[in-house]
């Protein structure tokens, strides 16, 4: 029997008096990351029993909107790539990529 390995990813959130995130950081010691600063974090977890996605969406109050636009675009592109790796569905992946291009065009993210 092979030996298992436990890996941990931690997210730290510092909140203001109104419980709005002021500072976000994360650590993944297996990846060599320790208390790396972040301005936004989107985390989805699949609940198999309820058959639904659970989410944690956090961003600091000083996250600029223009950076949020880029963050969302990059996240959508990455989700398209992940969807393809998980399903091998070329047609839907292409549709998702088309939307990513449309998203970038509408927000003037194309350079």
N, CA, C and O atoms as a GROMACS GRO file, in nm:
protein
  444
    1UNK      N    1   0.085  -0.118   0.000
    1UNK     CA    2   0.000   0.000   0.000
    1UNK      C    3   0.089   0.124   0.000
    1UNK      O    4   0.186   0.132   0.075
    2UNK      N    5   0.054   0.220  -0.084
    2UNK     CA    6   0.134   0.342  -0.092
    2UNK      C    7   0.103   0.434   0.026
    2UNK      O    8  -0.008   0.436   0.079
    3UNK      N    9   0.204   0.508   0.063
    3UNK     CA   10   0.189   0.603   0.173
    3UNK      C   11   0.122   0.730   0.121
    3UNK      O   12   0.158   0.780   0.015
    4UNK      N   13   0.026   0.782   0.195
    4UNK     CA   14  -0.043   0.905   0.154
    4UNK      C   15   0.032   1.026   0.207
    4UNK      O   16   0.110   1.017   0.302
    5UNK      N   17   0.007   1.137   0.145
    5UNK     CA   18   0.068   1.264   0.184
    5UNK      C   19  -0.042   1.365   0.207
    5UNK      O   20  -0.133   1.377   0.125
    6UNK      N   21  -0.036   1.438   0.315
    6UNK     CA   22  -0.134   1.541   0.346
    6UNK      C   23  -0.074   1.676   0.308
    6UNK      O   24   0.036   1.710   0.351
    7UNK      N   25  -0.147   1.753   0.228
    7UNK     CA   26  -0.102   1.884   0.185
    7UNK      C   27  -0.205   1.987   0.231
    7UNK      O   28  -0.326   1.960   0.229
    8UNK      N   29  -0.159   2.103   0.272
    8UNK     CA   30  -0.250   2.204   0.325
    8UNK      C   31  -0.232   2.336   0.253
    8UNK      O   32  -0.120   2.381   0.228
    9UNK      N   33  -0.344   2.398   0.220
    9UNK     CA   34  -0.346   2.534   0.165
    9UNK      C   35  -0.424   2.619   0.265
    9UNK      O   36  -0.535   2.585   0.303
   10UNK      N   37  -0.365   2.730   0.306
   10UNK     CA   38  -0.428   2.817   0.406
   10UNK      C   39  -0.456   2.954   0.347
   10UNK      O   40  -0.375   3.008   0.271
   11UNK      N   41  -0.570   3.010   0.382
   11UNK     CA   42  -0.607   3.145   0.343
   11UNK      C   43  -0.628   3.225   0.471
   11UNK      O   44  -0.703   3.184   0.559
   12UNK      N   45  -0.560   3.338   0.480
   12UNK     CA   46  -0.574   3.425   0.597
   12UNK      C   47  -0.642   3.554   0.554
   12UNK      O   48  -0.607   3.615   0.453
   13UNK      N   49  -0.741   3.596   0.633
   13UNK     CA   50  -0.820   3.714   0.600
   13UNK      C   51  -0.818   3.808   0.721
   13UNK      O   52  -0.855   3.769   0.832
   14UNK      N   53  -0.774   3.930   0.698
   14UNK     CA   54  -0.781   4.033   0.802
   14UNK      C   55  -0.897   4.125   0.766
   14UNK      O   56  -0.901   4.181   0.657
   15UNK      N   57  -0.990   4.140   0.859
   15UNK     CA   58  -1.113   4.217   0.836
   15UNK      C   59  -1.109   4.350   0.910
   15UNK      O   60  -1.044   4.363   1.014
   16UNK      N   61  -1.180   4.449   0.856
   16UNK     CA   62  -1.196   4.575   0.928
   16UNK      C   63  -1.312   4.562   1.027
   16UNK      O   64  -1.367   4.454   1.044
   17UNK      N   65  -1.349   4.671   1.092
   17UNK     CA   66  -1.457   4.669   1.191
   17UNK      C   67  -1.592   4.626   1.132
   17UNK      O   68  -1.678   4.574   1.203
   18UNK      N   69  -1.609   4.649   1.001
   18UNK     CA   70  -1.733   4.610   0.933
   18UNK      C   71  -1.724   4.473   0.868
   18UNK      O   72  -1.811   4.434   0.790
   19UNK      N   73  -1.619   4.400   0.901
   19UNK     CA   74  -1.596   4.264   0.849
   19UNK      C   75  -1.573   4.260   0.698
   19UNK      O   76  -1.606   4.163   0.631
   20UNK      N   77  -1.515   4.370   0.646
   20UNK     CA   78  -1.476   4.377   0.505
   20UNK      C   79  -1.327   4.344   0.498
   20UNK      O   80  -1.249   4.398   0.576
   21UNK      N   81  -1.286   4.257   0.406
   21UNK     CA   82  -1.144   4.220   0.398
   21UNK      C   83  -1.053   4.340   0.372
   21UNK      O   84  -1.073   4.416   0.277
   22UNK      N   85  -0.953   4.355   0.458
   22UNK     CA   86  -0.850   4.457   0.440
   22UNK      C   87  -0.724   4.397   0.380
   22UNK      O   88  -0.654   4.461   0.302
   23UNK      N   89  -0.697   4.272   0.419
   23UNK     CA   90  -0.575   4.207   0.372
   23UNK      C   91  -0.602   4.058   0.356
   23UNK      O   92  -0.666   3.995   0.440
   24UNK      N   93  -0.554   4.002   0.245
   24UNK     CA   94  -0.564   3.860   0.219
   24UNK      C   95  -0.424   3.805   0.196
   24UNK      O   96  -0.340   3.869   0.133
   25UNK      N   97  -0.400   3.686   0.248
   25UNK     CA   98  -0.274   3.618   0.220
   25UNK      C   99  -0.300   3.469   0.217
   25UNK      O  100  -0.400   3.421   0.271
   26UNK      N  101  -0.210   3.396   0.154
   26UNK     CA  102  -0.228   3.252   0.144
   26UNK      C  103  -0.094   3.183   0.152
   26UNK      O  104   0.011   3.241   0.121
   27UNK      N  105  -0.100   3.058   0.193
   27UNK     CA  106   0.020   2.976   0.205
   27UNK      C  107  -0.008   2.837   0.148
   27UNK      O  108  -0.117   2.782   0.166
   28UNK      N  109   0.090   2.782   0.081
   28UNK     CA  110   0.087   2.644   0.032
   28UNK      C  111   0.230   2.594   0.044
   28UNK      O  112   0.309   2.606  -0.050
   29UNK      N  113   0.262   2.538   0.158
   29UNK     CA  114   0.401   2.504   0.187
   29UNK      C  115   0.458   2.403   0.088
   29UNK      O  116   0.578   2.408   0.059
   30UNK      N  117   0.376   2.311   0.037
   30UNK     CA  118   0.426   2.216  -0.063
   30UNK      C  119   0.470   2.288  -0.191
   30UNK      O  120   0.556   2.238  -0.263
   31UNK      N  121   0.410   2.403  -0.218
   31UNK     CA  122   0.446   2.481  -0.336
   31UNK      C  123   0.547   2.590  -0.306
   31UNK      O  124   0.582   2.669  -0.394
   32UNK      N  125   0.594   2.596  -0.182
   32UNK     CA  126   0.693   2.697  -0.145
   32UNK      C  127   0.635   2.835  -0.126
   32UNK      O  128   0.708   2.934  -0.133
   33UNK      N  129   0.505   2.844  -0.101
   33UNK     CA  130   0.439   2.974  -0.084
   33UNK      C  131   0.405   2.993   0.063
   33UNK      O  132   0.340   2.909   0.124
   34UNK      N  133   0.450   3.104   0.119
   34UNK     CA  134   0.426   3.133   0.260
   34UNK      C  135   0.379   3.276   0.274
   34UNK      O  136   0.454   3.370   0.245
   35UNK      N  137   0.256   3.294   0.319
   35UNK     CA  138   0.197   3.427   0.343
   35UNK      C  139   0.210   3.520   0.223
   35UNK      O  140   0.249   3.636   0.238
   36UNK      N  141   0.178   3.470   0.106
   36UNK     CA  142   0.181   3.554  -0.015
   36UNK      C  143   0.058   3.644  -0.015
   36UNK      O  144  -0.054   3.599   0.010
   37UNK      N  145   0.080   3.772  -0.043
   37UNK     CA  146  -0.031   3.868  -0.045
   37UNK      C  147  -0.120   3.843  -0.166
   37UNK      O  148  -0.072   3.807  -0.274
   38UNK      N  149  -0.249   3.864  -0.148
   38UNK     CA  150  -0.346   3.856  -0.258
   38UNK      C  151  -0.446   3.970  -0.240
   38UNK      O  152  -0.473   4.013  -0.128
   39UNK      N  153  -0.500   4.018  -0.350
   39UNK     CA  154  -0.604   4.121  -0.345
   39UNK      C  155  -0.742   4.061  -0.363
   39UNK      O  156  -0.842   4.123  -0.328
   40UNK      N  157  -0.747   3.937  -0.419
   40UNK     CA  158  -0.876   3.870  -0.440
   40UNK      C  159  -0.855   3.720  -0.441
   40UNK      O  160  -0.750   3.670  -0.483
   41UNK      N  161  -0.957   3.648  -0.395
   41UNK     CA  162  -0.955   3.502  -0.393
   41UNK      C  163  -1.094   3.452  -0.430
   41UNK      O  164  -1.194   3.495  -0.372
   42UNK      N  165  -1.100   3.362  -0.526
   42UNK     CA  166  -1.224   3.295  -0.562
   42UNK      C  167  -1.199   3.146  -0.540
   42UNK      O  168  -1.107   3.089  -0.598
   43UNK      N  169  -1.280   3.084  -0.456
   43UNK     CA  170  -1.263   2.943  -0.424
   43UNK      C  171  -1.396   2.872  -0.441
   43UNK      O  172  -1.497   2.914  -0.385
   44UNK      N  173  -1.395   2.764  -0.518
   44UNK     CA  174  -1.516   2.683  -0.536
   44UNK      C  175  -1.486   2.542  -0.488
   44UNK      O  176  -1.379   2.487  -0.513
   45UNK      N  177  -1.583   2.485  -0.419
   45UNK     CA  178  -1.572   2.348  -0.367
   45UNK      C  179  -1.698   2.274  -0.407
   45UNK      O  180  -1.809   2.326  -0.391
   46UNK      N  181  -1.684   2.152  -0.458
   46UNK     CA  182  -1.800   2.072  -0.498
   46UNK      C  183  -1.849   1.992  -0.379
   46UNK      O  184  -1.775   1.911  -0.323
   47UNK      N  185  -1.975   2.013  -0.341
   47UNK     CA  186  -2.039   1.936  -0.235
   47UNK      C  187  -2.112   1.820  -0.303
   47UNK      O  188  -2.219   1.839  -0.361
   48UNK      N  189  -2.054   1.702  -0.296
   48UNK     CA  190  -2.106   1.586  -0.365
   48UNK      C  191  -2.244   1.544  -0.311
   48UNK      O  192  -2.329   1.500  -0.388
   49UNK      N  193  -2.264   1.557  -0.182
   49UNK     CA  194  -2.394   1.517  -0.126
   49UNK      C  195  -2.507   1.608  -0.173
   49UNK      O  196  -2.612   1.560  -0.213
   50UNK      N  197  -2.485   1.739  -0.168
   50UNK     CA  198  -2.588   1.834  -0.210
   50UNK      C  199  -2.588   1.857  -0.361
   50UNK      O  200  -2.680   1.918  -0.414
   51UNK      N  201  -2.484   1.809  -0.429
   51UNK     CA  202  -2.469   1.829  -0.574
   51UNK      C  203  -2.472   1.978  -0.610
   51UNK      O  204  -2.546   2.021  -0.698
   52UNK      N  205  -2.390   2.054  -0.538
   52UNK     CA  206  -2.382   2.197  -0.564
   52UNK      C  207  -2.244   2.250  -0.535
   52UNK      O  208  -2.169   2.194  -0.454
   53UNK      N  209  -2.211   2.359  -0.601
   53UNK     CA  210  -2.084   2.427  -0.577
   53UNK      C  211  -2.099   2.524  -0.460
   53UNK      O  212  -2.196   2.599  -0.453
   54UNK      N  213  -2.004   2.520  -0.371
   54UNK     CA  214  -1.997   2.614  -0.259
   54UNK      C  215  -1.884   2.711  -0.291
   54UNK      O  216  -1.781   2.671  -0.346
   55UNK      N  217  -1.904   2.838  -0.258
   55UNK     CA  218  -1.806   2.938  -0.298
   55UNK      C  219  -1.763   3.027  -0.183
   55UNK      O  220  -1.839   3.052  -0.088
   56UNK      N  221  -1.640   3.072  -0.194
   56UNK     CA  222  -1.590   3.180  -0.110
   56UNK      C  223  -1.531   3.281  -0.207
   56UNK      O  224  -1.433   3.252  -0.276
   57UNK      N  225  -1.590   3.399  -0.214
   57UNK     CA  226  -1.543   3.507  -0.301
   57UNK      C  227  -1.502   3.624  -0.212
   57UNK      O  228  -1.585   3.685  -0.145
   58UNK      N  229  -1.374   3.653  -0.211
   58UNK     CA  230  -1.322   3.761  -0.127
   58UNK      C  231  -1.234   3.854  -0.208
   58UNK      O  232  -1.159   3.810  -0.296
   59UNK      N  233  -1.242   3.983  -0.179
   59UNK     CA  234  -1.148   4.078  -0.234
   59UNK      C  235  -1.133   4.192  -0.135
   59UNK      O  236  -1.226   4.224  -0.060
   60UNK      N  237  -1.015   4.251  -0.135
   60UNK     CA  238  -0.989   4.361  -0.042
   60UNK      C  239  -1.055   4.488  -0.092
   60UNK      O  240  -1.082   4.504  -0.211
   61UNK      N  241  -1.080   4.577   0.001
   61UNK     CA  242  -1.150   4.700  -0.036
   61UNK      C  243  -1.063   4.791  -0.123
   61UNK      O  244  -1.114   4.885  -0.184
   62UNK      N  245  -0.933   4.763  -0.130
   62UNK     CA  246  -0.848   4.845  -0.217
   62UNK      C  247  -0.814   4.774  -0.349
   62UNK      O  248  -0.721   4.815  -0.419
   63UNK      N  249  -0.888   4.668  -0.383
   63UNK     CA  250  -0.870   4.601  -0.512
   63UNK      C  251  -0.925   4.691  -0.621
   63UNK      O  252  -1.045   4.718  -0.624
   64UNK      N  253  -0.839   4.738  -0.713
   64UNK     CA  254  -0.888   4.826  -0.819
   64UNK      C  255  -0.978   4.752  -0.917
   64UNK      O  256  -0.956   4.634  -0.946
   65UNK      N  257  -1.078   4.821  -0.968
   65UNK     CA  258  -1.173   4.760  -1.061
   65UNK      C  259  -1.102   4.712  -1.188
   65UNK      O  260  -1.135   4.606  -1.240
   66UNK      N  261  -1.006   4.788  -1.238
   66UNK     CA  262  -0.937   4.745  -1.359
   66UNK      C  263  -0.861   4.614  -1.336
   66UNK      O  264  -0.854   4.530  -1.426
   67UNK      N  265  -0.804   4.596  -1.219
   67UNK     CA  266  -0.737   4.469  -1.186
   67UNK      C  267  -0.839   4.358  -1.166
   67UNK      O  268  -0.812   4.243  -1.201
   68UNK      N  269  -0.956   4.390  -1.111
   68UNK     CA  270  -1.061   4.290  -1.095
   68UNK      C  271  -1.107   4.240  -1.232
   68UNK      O  272  -1.132   4.121  -1.249
   69UNK      N  273  -1.117   4.331  -1.329
   69UNK     CA  274  -1.154   4.290  -1.464
   69UNK      C  275  -1.053   4.191  -1.522
   69UNK      O  276  -1.092   4.090  -1.580
   70UNK      N  277  -0.926   4.219  -1.505
   70UNK     CA  278  -0.821   4.129  -1.555
   70UNK      C  279  -0.825   3.997  -1.478
   70UNK      O  280  -0.812   3.890  -1.538
   71UNK      N  281  -0.843   4.004  -1.348
   71UNK     CA  282  -0.851   3.884  -1.265
   71UNK      C  283  -0.964   3.793  -1.311
   71UNK      O  284  -0.945   3.672  -1.325
   72UNK      N  285  -1.082   3.851  -1.335
   72UNK     CA  286  -1.195   3.771  -1.381
   72UNK      C  287  -1.168   3.712  -1.519
   72UNK      O  288  -1.199   3.595  -1.543
   73UNK      N  289  -1.111   3.790  -1.609
   73UNK     CA  290  -1.082   3.739  -1.742
   73UNK      C  291  -0.985   3.620  -1.733
   73UNK      O  292  -1.008   3.516  -1.794
   74UNK      N  293  -0.877   3.637  -1.659
   74UNK     CA  294  -0.780   3.528  -1.646
   74UNK      C  295  -0.843   3.406  -1.579
   74UNK      O  296  -0.810   3.293  -1.615
   75UNK      N  297  -0.931   3.427  -1.484
   75UNK     CA  298  -1.000   3.316  -1.417
   75UNK      C  299  -1.092   3.243  -1.514
   75UNK      O  300  -1.096   3.120  -1.515
   76UNK      N  301  -1.164   3.318  -1.597
   76UNK     CA  302  -1.252   3.256  -1.696
   76UNK      C  303  -1.172   3.173  -1.798
   76UNK      O  304  -1.212   3.063  -1.834
   77UNK      N  305  -1.059   3.227  -1.842
   77UNK     CA  306  -0.973   3.153  -1.936
   77UNK      C  307  -0.922   3.025  -1.869
   77UNK      O  308  -0.922   2.918  -1.930
   78UNK      N  309  -0.877   3.036  -1.745
   78UNK     CA  310  -0.827   2.919  -1.673
   78UNK      C  311  -0.939   2.816  -1.652
   78UNK      O  312  -0.914   2.696  -1.661
   79UNK      N  313  -1.060   2.862  -1.624
   79UNK     CA  314  -1.173   2.770  -1.609
   79UNK      C  315  -1.201   2.698  -1.740
   79UNK      O  316  -1.236   2.579  -1.739
   80UNK      N  317  -1.188   2.766  -1.852
   80UNK     CA  318  -1.205   2.702  -1.983
   80UNK      C  319  -1.103   2.591  -2.002
   80UNK      O  320  -1.137   2.481  -2.047
   81UNK      N  321  -0.978   2.620  -1.967
   81UNK     CA  322  -0.872   2.519  -1.978
   81UNK      C  323  -0.899   2.400  -1.887
   81UNK      O  324  -0.882   2.285  -1.927
   82UNK      N  325  -0.940   2.428  -1.764
   82UNK     CA  326  -0.970   2.322  -1.668
   82UNK      C  327  -1.090   2.239  -1.716
   82UNK      O  328  -1.090   2.116  -1.704
   83UNK      N  329  -1.190   2.306  -1.769
   83UNK     CA  330  -1.307   2.235  -1.820
   83UNK      C  331  -1.266   2.137  -1.930
   83UNK      O  332  -1.313   2.023  -1.932
   84UNK      N  333  -1.178   2.181  -2.020
   84UNK     CA  334  -1.133   2.091  -2.127
   84UNK      C  335  -1.056   1.972  -2.070
   84UNK      O  336  -1.079   1.858  -2.111
   85UNK      N  337  -0.964   1.997  -1.978
   85UNK     CA  338  -0.886   1.887  -1.919
   85UNK      C  339  -0.977   1.788  -1.848
   85UNK      O  340  -0.950   1.667  -1.848
   86UNK      N  341  -1.086   1.837  -1.788
   86UNK     CA  342  -1.177   1.750  -1.712
   86UNK      C  343  -1.274   1.675  -1.801
   86UNK      O  344  -1.316   1.564  -1.768
   87UNK      N  345  -1.313   1.734  -1.916
   87UNK     CA  346  -1.421   1.676  -1.997
   87UNK      C  347  -1.381   1.636  -2.138
   87UNK      O  348  -1.448   1.554  -2.201
   88UNK      N  349  -1.273   1.693  -2.188
   88UNK     CA  350  -1.230   1.675  -2.328
   88UNK      C  351  -1.337   1.722  -2.427
   88UNK      O  352  -1.338   1.677  -2.542
   89UNK      N  353  -1.426   1.812  -2.385
   89UNK     CA  354  -1.534   1.864  -2.470
   89UNK      C  355  -1.481   1.986  -2.547
   89UNK      O  356  -1.482   2.098  -2.498
   90UNK      N  357  -1.435   1.960  -2.670
   90UNK     CA  358  -1.375   2.066  -2.752
   90UNK      C  359  -1.476   2.173  -2.791
   90UNK      O  360  -1.444   2.292  -2.792
   91UNK      N  361  -1.597   2.132  -2.824
   91UNK     CA  362  -1.698   2.227  -2.871
   91UNK      C  363  -1.736   2.327  -2.761
   91UNK      O  364  -1.739   2.447  -2.786
   92UNK      N  365  -1.764   2.278  -2.641
   92UNK     CA  366  -1.802   2.369  -2.532
   92UNK      C  367  -1.682   2.453  -2.489
   92UNK      O  368  -1.697   2.569  -2.453
   93UNK      N  369  -1.564   2.394  -2.492
   93UNK     CA  370  -1.444   2.471  -2.456
   93UNK      C  371  -1.426   2.587  -2.553
   93UNK      O  372  -1.393   2.698  -2.512
   94UNK      N  373  -1.447   2.561  -2.681
   94UNK     CA  374  -1.436   2.668  -2.781
   94UNK      C  375  -1.540   2.777  -2.755
   94UNK      O  376  -1.510   2.896  -2.769
   95UNK      N  377  -1.660   2.738  -2.717
   95UNK     CA  378  -1.765   2.834  -2.684
   95UNK      C  379  -1.724   2.918  -2.564
   95UNK      O  380  -1.744   3.040  -2.562
   96UNK      N  381  -1.667   2.853  -2.465
   96UNK     CA  382  -1.623   2.925  -2.346
   96UNK      C  383  -1.510   3.022  -2.381
   96UNK      O  384  -1.508   3.135  -2.332
   97UNK      N  385  -1.417   2.980  -2.466
   97UNK     CA  386  -1.307   3.067  -2.509
   97UNK      C  387  -1.360   3.187  -2.588
   97UNK      O  388  -1.310   3.299  -2.574
   98UNK      N  389  -1.462   3.162  -2.670
   98UNK     CA  390  -1.525   3.273  -2.744
   98UNK      C  391  -1.582   3.376  -2.646
   98UNK      O  392  -1.568   3.496  -2.666
   99UNK      N  393  -1.646   3.327  -2.540
   99UNK     CA  394  -1.699   3.420  -2.440
   99UNK      C  395  -1.586   3.497  -2.373
   99UNK      O  396  -1.598   3.617  -2.348
  100UNK      N  397  -1.475   3.429  -2.343
  100UNK     CA  398  -1.360   3.496  -2.281
  100UNK      C  399  -1.309   3.609  -2.371
  100UNK      O  400  -1.276   3.718  -2.323
  101UNK      N  401  -1.303   3.584  -2.503
  101UNK     CA  402  -1.262   3.687  -2.597
  101UNK      C  403  -1.361   3.804  -2.597
  101UNK      O  404  -1.320   3.920  -2.598
  102UNK      N  405  -1.490   3.772  -2.596
  102UNK     CA  406  -1.595   3.875  -2.592
  102UNK      C  407  -1.583   3.958  -2.464
  102UNK      O  408  -1.591   4.081  -2.468
  103UNK      N  409  -1.563   3.890  -2.350
  103UNK     CA  410  -1.547   3.955  -2.220
  103UNK      C  411  -1.430   4.054  -2.225
  103UNK      O  412  -1.443   4.169  -2.183
  104UNK      N  413  -1.317   4.007  -2.277
  104UNK     CA  414  -1.198   4.092  -2.286
  104UNK      C  415  -1.220   4.211  -2.378
  104UNK      O  416  -1.176   4.322  -2.350
  105UNK      N  417  -1.289   4.185  -2.489
  105UNK     CA  418  -1.316   4.294  -2.584
  105UNK      C  419  -1.405   4.401  -2.520
  105UNK      O  420  -1.377   4.520  -2.532
  106UNK      N  421  -1.512   4.359  -2.453
  106UNK     CA  422  -1.606   4.454  -2.393
  106UNK      C  423  -1.543   4.535  -2.281
  106UNK      O  424  -1.584   4.648  -2.255
  107UNK      N  425  -1.444   4.477  -2.214
  107UNK     CA  426  -1.376   4.550  -2.105
  107UNK      C  427  -1.245   4.613  -2.149
  107UNK      O  428  -1.166   4.661  -2.068
  108UNK      N  429  -1.223   4.613  -2.282
  108UNK     CA  430  -1.101   4.672  -2.337
  108UNK      C  431  -0.974   4.613  -2.276
  108UNK      O  432  -0.881   4.686  -2.243
  109UNK      N  433  -0.972   4.482  -2.262
  109UNK     CA  434  -0.855   4.415  -2.203
  109UNK      C  435  -0.757   4.367  -2.310
  109UNK      O  436  -0.643   4.332  -2.279
  110UNK      N  437  -0.801   4.365  -2.435
  110UNK     CA  438  -0.714   4.318  -2.543
  110UNK      C  439  -0.608   4.422  -2.573
  110UNK      O  440  -0.636   4.541  -2.580
  111UNK      N  441  -0.485   4.374  -2.590
  111UNK     CA  442  -0.375   4.467  -2.620
  111UNK      C  443  -0.318   4.440  -2.756
  111UNK      O  444  -0.224   4.507  -2.798
   0.00000   0.00000   0.00000
